[in-house]
């Protein structure tokens, strides 16, 4: 069992042992789901930029296009996560 403290602003840290065990990296997103039973489920959504980085070698691909694609992937993941509840 690992313990973390909530700050005044509602911030907390994911303990290093947990981050390492489940592969959370800087830039990843956490999706929080509250079950009817009161349990909280936290799911990891990987950083979409890391997912896209190096996948396309098209020199015409701009940052804005990559960001748009990353946003699209993120919204799809968030929608899928909320549909599982």
MOPAC internal coordinates of N, CA, C and O (Angstrom, degrees):
PM7 1SCF
backbone

  N    0.0000 0     0.00 0     0.00 0    0    0    0
  C    1.4459 1     0.00 0     0.00 0    1    0    0
  C    1.5194 1   108.47 1     0.00 0    2    1    0
  O    1.2310 1   120.87 1   -41.28 1    3    2    1
  N    1.3279 1   115.94 1   138.72 1    3    2    1
  C    1.4594 1   122.56 1   178.22 1    5    3    2
  C    1.5278 1   108.50 1  -118.52 1    6    5    3
  O    1.2310 1   120.81 1   -26.94 1    7    6    5
  N    1.3112 1   116.06 1   153.06 1    7    6    5
  C    1.4565 1   122.01 1  -176.53 1    9    7    6
  C    1.5213 1   109.63 1  -126.38 1   10    9    7
  O    1.2310 1   120.46 1   -41.84 1   11   10    9
  N    1.3303 1   116.72 1   138.16 1   11   10    9
  C    1.4569 1   120.71 1   171.36 1   13   11   10
  C    1.5234 1   107.58 1  -137.63 1   14   13   11
  O    1.2310 1   120.83 1   -25.71 1   15   14   13
  N    1.3233 1   116.01 1   154.29 1   15   14   13
  C    1.4556 1   122.76 1  -175.34 1   17   15   14
  C    1.5329 1   109.44 1  -106.75 1   18   17   15
  O    1.2310 1   120.63 1   -36.24 1   19   18   17
  N    1.3164 1   116.41 1   143.76 1   19   18   17
  C    1.4575 1   122.74 1   177.42 1   21   19   18
  C    1.5280 1   108.23 1   -91.59 1   22   21   19
  O    1.2310 1   120.42 1   -47.89 1   23   22   21
  N    1.3417 1   116.80 1   132.11 1   23   22   21
  C    1.4692 1   121.31 1   178.57 1   25   23   22
  C    1.5312 1   110.19 1   -82.23 1   26   25   23
  O    1.2310 1   120.57 1    -5.29 1   27   26   25
  N    1.3328 1   116.52 1   174.71 1   27   26   25
  C    1.4687 1   121.29 1   176.99 1   29   27   26
  C    1.5209 1   111.52 1   -55.89 1   30   29   27
  O    1.2310 1   120.60 1   145.62 1   31   30   29
  N    1.3135 1   116.46 1   -34.38 1   31   30   29
  C    1.4688 1   121.35 1  -177.97 1   33   31   30
  C    1.5332 1   112.53 1   -86.63 1   34   33   31
  O    1.2310 1   119.90 1  -174.81 1   35   34   33
  N    1.3178 1   117.80 1     5.19 1   35   34   33
  C    1.4592 1   121.16 1   178.83 1   37   35   34
  C    1.5123 1   114.15 1    83.86 1   38   37   35
  O    1.2310 1   120.32 1  -167.31 1   39   38   37
  N    1.3304 1   116.99 1    12.69 1   39   38   37
  C    1.4594 1   121.06 1  -179.32 1   41   39   38
  C    1.5181 1   110.62 1   -88.16 1   42   41   39
  O    1.2310 1   120.84 1   -29.10 1   43   42   41
  N    1.3026 1   115.99 1   150.90 1   43   42   41
  C    1.4556 1   121.69 1   175.15 1   45   43   42
  C    1.5249 1   108.84 1  -148.51 1   46   45   43
  O    1.2310 1   120.51 1   -13.37 1   47   46   45
  N    1.2998 1   116.63 1   166.63 1   47   46   45
  C    1.4620 1   122.07 1   176.43 1   49   47   46
  C    1.5161 1   108.92 1  -111.40 1   50   49   47
  O    1.2310 1   121.03 1   -37.09 1   51   50   49
  N    1.3112 1   115.64 1   142.91 1   51   50   49
  C    1.4574 1   119.95 1   172.31 1   53   51   50
  C    1.5239 1   105.91 1   -84.45 1   54   53   51
  O    1.2310 1   119.85 1   -58.07 1   55   54   53
  N    1.3236 1   117.89 1   121.93 1   55   54   53
  C    1.4651 1   119.83 1  -177.91 1   57   55   54
  C    1.5324 1   112.43 1   -54.11 1   58   57   55
  O    1.2310 1   120.86 1   -37.50 1   59   58   57
  N    1.3190 1   115.97 1   142.50 1   59   58   57
  C    1.4671 1   122.23 1  -176.52 1   61   59   58
  C    1.5295 1   112.22 1   -54.64 1   62   61   59
  O    1.2310 1   120.36 1   139.83 1   63   62   61
  N    1.3143 1   116.91 1   -40.17 1   63   62   61
  C    1.4688 1   120.94 1  -179.38 1   65   63   62
  C    1.5380 1   110.44 1   -61.10 1   66   65   63
  O    1.2310 1   120.50 1   140.12 1   67   66   65
  N    1.3236 1   116.66 1   -39.88 1   67   66   65
  C    1.4658 1   121.58 1   179.25 1   69   67   66
  C    1.5226 1   110.11 1   -71.10 1   70   69   67
  O    1.2310 1   120.31 1   134.09 1   71   70   69
  N    1.3565 1   117.02 1   -45.91 1   71   70   69
  C    1.4757 1   120.41 1   179.17 1   73   71   70
  C    1.5164 1   110.68 1   -55.18 1   74   73   71
  O    1.2310 1   121.24 1   134.52 1   75   74   73
  N    1.3235 1   115.24 1   -45.48 1   75   74   73
  C    1.4676 1   120.01 1  -177.83 1   77   75   74
  C    1.5289 1   110.88 1   -67.07 1   78   77   75
  O    1.2310 1   120.26 1   137.83 1   79   78   77
  N    1.3159 1   117.11 1   -42.17 1   79   78   77
  C    1.4680 1   121.42 1  -176.37 1   81   79   78
  C    1.5229 1   112.51 1   -64.84 1   82   81   79
  O    1.2310 1   120.26 1   143.94 1   83   82   81
  N    1.3384 1   117.11 1   -36.06 1   83   82   81
  C    1.4643 1   119.11 1  -176.65 1   85   83   82
  C    1.5179 1   113.48 1  -109.76 1   86   85   83
  O    1.2310 1   120.39 1  -175.79 1   87   86   85
  N    1.3187 1   116.87 1     4.21 1   87   86   85
  C    1.4590 1   120.80 1   171.60 1   89   87   86
  C    1.5106 1   115.93 1    77.41 1   90   89   87
  O    1.2310 1   119.65 1  -151.31 1   91   90   89
  N    1.3380 1   118.28 1    28.69 1   91   90   89
  C    1.4601 1   119.90 1   176.14 1   93   91   90
  C    1.5247 1   108.48 1   -74.10 1   94   93   91
  O    1.2310 1   120.94 1   -47.16 1   95   94   93
  N    1.3328 1   115.82 1   132.84 1   95   94   93
  C    1.4552 1   121.84 1   179.66 1   97   95   94
  C    1.5204 1   110.21 1  -125.63 1   98   97   95
  O    1.2310 1   120.92 1   -17.60 1   99   98   97
  N    1.3150 1   115.85 1   162.40 1   99   98   97
  C    1.4615 1   121.21 1   176.02 1  101   99   98
  C    1.5285 1   109.52 1   -54.76 1  102  101   99
  O    1.2310 1   120.67 1   -46.25 1  103  102  101
  N    1.3199 1   116.32 1   133.75 1  103  102  101
  C    1.4530 1   121.39 1   179.68 1  105  103  102
  C    1.5186 1   114.40 1    94.49 1  106  105  103
  O    1.2310 1   119.81 1   165.72 1  107  106  105
  N    1.3324 1   117.96 1   -14.28 1  107  106  105
  C    1.4607 1   120.54 1   177.09 1  109  107  106
  C    1.5286 1   109.23 1   -70.22 1  110  109  107
  O    1.2310 1   120.67 1   -21.41 1  111  110  109
  N    1.3160 1   116.32 1   158.59 1  111  110  109
  C    1.4533 1   122.39 1   178.58 1  113  111  110
  C    1.5200 1   109.54 1  -110.14 1  114  113  111
  O    1.2310 1   120.94 1   -32.31 1  115  114  113
  N    1.3194 1   115.81 1   147.69 1  115  114  113
  C    1.4579 1   121.48 1   173.94 1  117  115  114
  C    1.5231 1   107.84 1  -109.33 1  118  117  115
  O    1.2310 1   120.62 1   -51.11 1  119  118  117
  N    1.3152 1   116.41 1   128.89 1  119  118  117
  C    1.4579 1   122.69 1   177.85 1  121  119  118
  C    1.5310 1   106.75 1  -103.84 1  122  121  119
  O    1.2310 1   120.70 1   -57.80 1  123  122  121
  N    1.3234 1   116.27 1   122.20 1  123  122  121
  C    1.4652 1   122.47 1  -176.54 1  125  123  122
  C    1.5189 1   109.53 1  -102.88 1  126  125  123
  O    1.2310 1   120.61 1   -51.98 1  127  126  125
  N    1.3226 1   116.44 1   128.02 1  127  126  125
  C    1.4635 1   121.53 1   177.70 1  129  127  126
  C    1.5236 1   108.75 1  -124.59 1  130  129  127
  O    1.2310 1   120.74 1   -48.74 1  131  130  129
  N    1.3225 1   116.20 1   131.26 1  131  130  129
  C    1.4490 1   121.91 1   177.60 1  133  131  130
  C    1.5231 1   108.18 1  -102.14 1  134  133  131
  O    1.2310 1   120.85 1   -61.95 1  135  134  133
  N    1.3110 1   115.97 1   118.05 1  135  134  133
  C    1.4576 1   121.62 1   179.39 1  137  135  134
  C    1.5243 1   109.72 1   -82.02 1  138  137  135
  O    1.2310 1   120.54 1   -21.46 1  139  138  137
  N    1.3170 1   116.58 1   158.54 1  139  138  137
  C    1.4649 1   120.85 1   177.91 1  141  139  138
  C    1.5182 1   111.72 1   -59.52 1  142  141  139
  O    1.2310 1   120.93 1   149.76 1  143  142  141
  N    1.3116 1   115.83 1   -30.24 1  143  142  141
  C    1.4699 1   120.60 1  -179.66 1  145  143  142
  C    1.5314 1   112.01 1   -72.44 1  146  145  143
  O    1.2310 1   120.48 1   171.01 1  147  146  145
  N    1.3293 1   116.69 1    -8.99 1  147  146  145
  C    1.4648 1   120.50 1  -177.70 1  149  147  146
  C    1.5212 1   113.04 1    97.09 1  150  149  147
  O    1.2310 1   120.39 1   171.85 1  151  150  149
  N    1.3234 1   116.86 1    -8.15 1  151  150  149
  C    1.4602 1   119.91 1   177.37 1  153  151  150
  C    1.5217 1   109.69 1   -72.90 1  154  153  151
  O    1.2310 1   121.16 1   -31.85 1  155  154  153
  N    1.3164 1   115.39 1   148.15 1  155  154  153
  C    1.4592 1   121.22 1   177.16 1  157  155  154
  C    1.5225 1   107.79 1  -110.63 1  158  157  155
  O    1.2310 1   121.00 1   -49.62 1  159  158  157
  N    1.3200 1   115.69 1   130.38 1  159  158  157
  C    1.4656 1   121.59 1   176.95 1  161  159  158
  C    1.5263 1   106.91 1  -110.69 1  162  161  159
  O    1.2310 1   120.78 1   -49.91 1  163  162  161
  N    1.3179 1   116.12 1   130.09 1  163  162  161
  C    1.4603 1   121.75 1   178.94 1  165  163  162
  C    1.5252 1   107.52 1  -114.80 1  166  165  163
  O    1.2310 1   121.19 1   -56.67 1  167  166  165
  N    1.3383 1   115.32 1   123.33 1  167  166  165
  C    1.4639 1   120.91 1   178.72 1  169  167  166
  C    1.5225 1   108.81 1  -114.56 1  170  169  167
  O    1.2310 1   121.17 1   -28.24 1  171  170  169
  N    1.3051 1   115.37 1   151.76 1  171  170  169
  C    1.4657 1   121.53 1  -178.71 1  173  171  170
  C    1.5204 1   109.08 1  -100.90 1  174  173  171
  O    1.2310 1   121.03 1   -47.93 1  175  174  173
  N    1.3250 1   115.63 1   132.07 1  175  174  173
  C    1.4560 1   121.89 1   170.40 1  177  175  174
  C    1.5184 1   106.13 1  -116.36 1  178  177  175
  O    1.2310 1   120.86 1   -62.16 1  179  178  177
  N    1.3126 1   115.97 1   117.84 1  179  178  177
  C    1.4621 1   120.33 1  -176.92 1  181  179  178
  C    1.5224 1   110.87 1   -64.62 1  182  181  179
  O    1.2310 1   121.34 1   -28.22 1  183  182  181
  N    1.3118 1   115.04 1   151.78 1  183  182  181
  C    1.4573 1   123.15 1   179.08 1  185  183  182
  C    1.5235 1   109.14 1   -58.03 1  186  185  183
  O    1.2310 1   119.77 1   -63.03 1  187  186  185
  N    1.3417 1   118.05 1   116.97 1  187  186  185
  C    1.4706 1   119.29 1  -176.87 1  189  187  186
  C    1.5221 1   113.41 1   -64.34 1  190  189  187
  O    1.2310 1   119.41 1   151.94 1  191  190  189
  N    1.3204 1   118.72 1   -28.06 1  191  190  189
  C    1.4605 1   120.37 1   178.23 1  193  191  190
  C    1.5280 1   110.03 1   -63.82 1  194  193  191
  O    1.2310 1   120.55 1   137.12 1  195  194  193
  N    1.3419 1   116.55 1   -42.88 1  195  194  193
  C    1.4660 1   119.20 1   178.16 1  197  195  194
  C    1.5162 1   111.00 1   -63.36 1  198  197  195
  O    1.2310 1   120.88 1   144.98 1  199  198  197
  N    1.3397 1   115.93 1   -35.02 1  199  198  197
  C    1.4642 1   120.64 1   178.51 1  201  199  198
  C    1.5221 1   110.68 1   -62.81 1  202  201  199
  O    1.2310 1   120.73 1   138.83 1  203  202  201
  N    1.3302 1   116.21 1   -41.17 1  203  202  201
  C    1.4587 1   120.91 1  -176.19 1  205  203  202
  C    1.5225 1   113.65 1   -83.78 1  206  205  203
  O    1.2310 1   120.38 1   153.48 1  207  206  205
  N    1.3323 1   116.88 1   -26.52 1  207  206  205
  C    1.4613 1   121.20 1  -174.30 1  209  207  206
  C    1.5286 1   110.53 1   -56.62 1  210  209  207
  O    1.2310 1   120.89 1   -54.92 1  211  210  209
  N    1.3198 1   115.91 1   125.08 1  211  210  209
  C    1.4524 1   121.38 1   177.20 1  213  211  210
  C    1.5162 1   114.66 1    83.29 1  214  213  211
  O    1.2310 1   119.79 1   175.82 1  215  214  213
  N    1.3271 1   118.00 1    -4.18 1  215  214  213
  C    1.4650 1   120.05 1  -179.20 1  217  215  214
  C    1.5135 1   112.50 1   -79.52 1  218  217  215
  O    1.2310 1   120.81 1   154.00 1  219  218  217
  N    1.3106 1   116.06 1   -26.00 1  219  218  217
  C    1.4563 1   119.89 1  -176.30 1  221  219  218
  C    1.5215 1   110.01 1  -120.25 1  222  221  219
  O    1.2310 1   120.35 1   -49.82 1  223  222  221
  N    1.3220 1   116.93 1   130.18 1  223  222  221
  C    1.4629 1   120.28 1   178.80 1  225  223  222
  C    1.5258 1   111.02 1  -108.21 1  226  225  223
  O    1.2310 1   120.04 1  -163.54 1  227  226  225
  N    1.3231 1   117.53 1    16.46 1  227  226  225
  C    1.4550 1   123.21 1  -179.49 1  229  227  226
  C    1.5361 1   109.30 1   -74.63 1  230  229  227
  O    1.2310 1   119.21 1   -63.37 1  231  230  229
  N    1.3366 1   119.11 1   116.63 1  231  230  229
  C    1.4621 1   121.14 1  -179.13 1  233  231  230
  C    1.5314 1   113.24 1   -66.29 1  234  233  231
  O    1.2310 1   119.85 1   162.05 1  235  234  233
  N    1.3388 1   117.88 1   -17.95 1  235  234  233
  C    1.4646 1   121.26 1   178.75 1  237  235  234
  C    1.5328 1   112.62 1   -83.33 1  238  237  235
  O    1.2310 1   120.69 1   173.54 1  239  238  237
  N    1.3197 1   116.28 1    -6.46 1  239  238  237
  C    1.4578 1   120.48 1  -179.67 1  241  239  238
  C    1.5244 1   108.97 1   -75.09 1  242  241  239
  O    1.2310 1   120.49 1   -65.01 1  243  242  241
  N    1.3122 1   116.67 1   114.99 1  243  242  241
  C    1.4633 1   121.49 1  -176.77 1  245  243  242
  C    1.5224 1   110.71 1   -93.54 1  246  245  243
  O    1.2310 1   121.43 1   -13.82 1  247  246  245
  N    1.3197 1   114.87 1   166.18 1  247  246  245
  C    1.4647 1   120.59 1   176.90 1  249  247  246
  C    1.5313 1   110.31 1   -57.22 1  250  249  247
  O    1.2310 1   120.56 1   138.34 1  251  250  249
  N    1.3319 1   116.54 1   -41.66 1  251  250  249
  C    1.4618 1   120.89 1  -178.61 1  253  251  250
  C    1.5281 1   111.06 1   -61.08 1  254  253  251
  O    1.2310 1   120.38 1   139.79 1  255  254  253
  N    1.3332 1   116.89 1   -40.21 1  255  254  253
  C    1.4621 1   120.32 1   179.01 1  257  255  254
  C    1.5288 1   110.85 1   -67.14 1  258  257  255
  O    1.2310 1   120.52 1   139.74 1  259  258  257
  N    1.3231 1   116.60 1   -40.26 1  259  258  257
  C    1.4629 1   120.91 1   177.98 1  261  259  258
  C    1.5232 1   109.68 1   -65.35 1  262  261  259
  O    1.2310 1   120.56 1   136.29 1  263  262  261
  N    1.3308 1   116.53 1   -43.71 1  263  262  261
  C    1.4599 1   120.60 1   180.00 1  265  263  262
  C    1.5329 1   110.28 1   -62.73 1  266  265  263
  O    1.2310 1   120.41 1   138.71 1  267  266  265
  N    1.3205 1   116.83 1   -41.29 1  267  266  265
  C    1.4661 1   120.81 1   178.19 1  269  267  266
  C    1.5252 1   110.77 1   -61.52 1  270  269  267
  O    1.2310 1   120.43 1   136.67 1  271  270  269
  N    1.3223 1   116.79 1   -43.33 1  271  270  269
  C    1.4689 1   121.20 1   179.09 1  273  271  270
  C    1.5241 1   110.12 1   -65.95 1  274  273  271
  O    1.2310 1   120.40 1   138.69 1  275  274  273
  N    1.3303 1   116.85 1   -41.31 1  275  274  273
  C    1.4660 1   120.91 1   178.98 1  277  275  274
  C    1.5189 1   110.25 1   -62.80 1  278  277  275
  O    1.2310 1   120.01 1   136.99 1  279  278  277
  N    1.3252 1   117.59 1   -43.01 1  279  278  277
  C    1.4613 1   121.22 1   177.97 1  281  279  278
  C    1.5267 1   110.72 1   -61.63 1  282  281  279
  O    1.2310 1   121.04 1   138.81 1  283  282  281
  N    1.3212 1   115.62 1   -41.19 1  283  282  281
  C    1.4587 1   120.64 1   179.22 1  285  283  282
  C    1.5280 1   110.76 1   -62.06 1  286  285  283
  O    1.2310 1   120.47 1   134.32 1  287  286  285
  N    1.3254 1   116.70 1   -45.68 1  287  286  285
  C    1.4731 1   120.94 1   178.67 1  289  287  286
  C    1.5191 1   111.11 1   -63.40 1  290  289  287
  O    1.2310 1   120.59 1   137.88 1  291  290  289
  N    1.3275 1   116.48 1   -42.12 1  291  290  289
  C    1.4676 1   120.82 1  -179.55 1  293  291  290
  C    1.5243 1   110.21 1   -62.83 1  294  293  291
  O    1.2310 1   120.06 1   133.80 1  295  294  293
  N    1.3248 1   117.49 1   -46.20 1  295  294  293
  C    1.4605 1   120.35 1  -179.86 1  297  295  294
  C    1.5284 1   110.77 1   -62.90 1  298  297  295
  O    1.2310 1   120.40 1   143.02 1  299  298  297
  N    1.3186 1   116.84 1   -36.98 1  299  298  297
  C    1.4610 1   120.75 1   177.51 1  301  299  298
  C    1.5223 1   109.96 1   -63.64 1  302  301  299
  O    1.2310 1   120.19 1   135.28 1  303  302  301
  N    1.3339 1   117.24 1   -44.72 1  303  302  301
  C    1.4569 1   121.19 1   178.72 1  305  303  302
  C    1.5176 1   111.51 1   -63.40 1  306  305  303
  O    1.2310 1   120.11 1   136.20 1  307  306  305
  N    1.3216 1   117.39 1   -43.80 1  307  306  305
  C    1.4614 1   121.05 1   179.81 1  309  307  306
  C    1.5224 1   110.92 1   -64.31 1  310  309  307
  O    1.2310 1   120.46 1   140.10 1  311  310  309
  N    1.3448 1   116.72 1   -39.90 1  311  310  309
  C    1.4569 1   121.16 1   178.31 1  313  311  310
  C    1.5201 1   110.06 1   -64.19 1  314  313  311
  O    1.2310 1   120.45 1   135.84 1  315  314  313
  N    1.3343 1   116.75 1   -44.16 1  315  314  313
  C    1.4695 1   121.04 1   179.16 1  317  315  314
  C    1.5254 1   110.70 1   -63.37 1  318  317  315
  O    1.2310 1   120.39 1   140.81 1  319  318  317
  N    1.3227 1   116.87 1   -39.19 1  319  318  317
  C    1.4664 1   120.45 1  -179.76 1  321  319  318
  C    1.5232 1   110.23 1   -65.69 1  322  321  319
  O    1.2310 1   119.95 1   140.17 1  323  322  321
  N    1.3365 1   117.71 1   -39.83 1  323  322  321
  C    1.4636 1   120.21 1  -178.77 1  325  323  322
  C    1.5245 1   111.67 1   -74.18 1  326  325  323
  O    1.2310 1   119.90 1   153.13 1  327  326  325
  N    1.3323 1   117.79 1   -26.87 1  327  326  325
  C    1.4695 1   120.78 1   178.30 1  329  327  326
  C    1.5215 1   112.21 1   -73.60 1  330  329  327
  O    1.2310 1   119.88 1   161.64 1  331  330  329
  N    1.3280 1   117.83 1   -18.36 1  331  330  329
  C    1.4659 1   121.29 1  -178.52 1  333  331  330
  C    1.5185 1   111.63 1   -79.57 1  334  333  331
  O    1.2310 1   120.53 1   164.01 1  335  334  333
  N    1.3233 1   116.59 1   -15.99 1  335  334  333
  C    1.4697 1   120.44 1  -175.43 1  337  335  334
  C    1.5056 1   112.14 1   -71.90 1  338  337  335
  O    1.2310 1   120.10 1   180.00 1  339  338  337

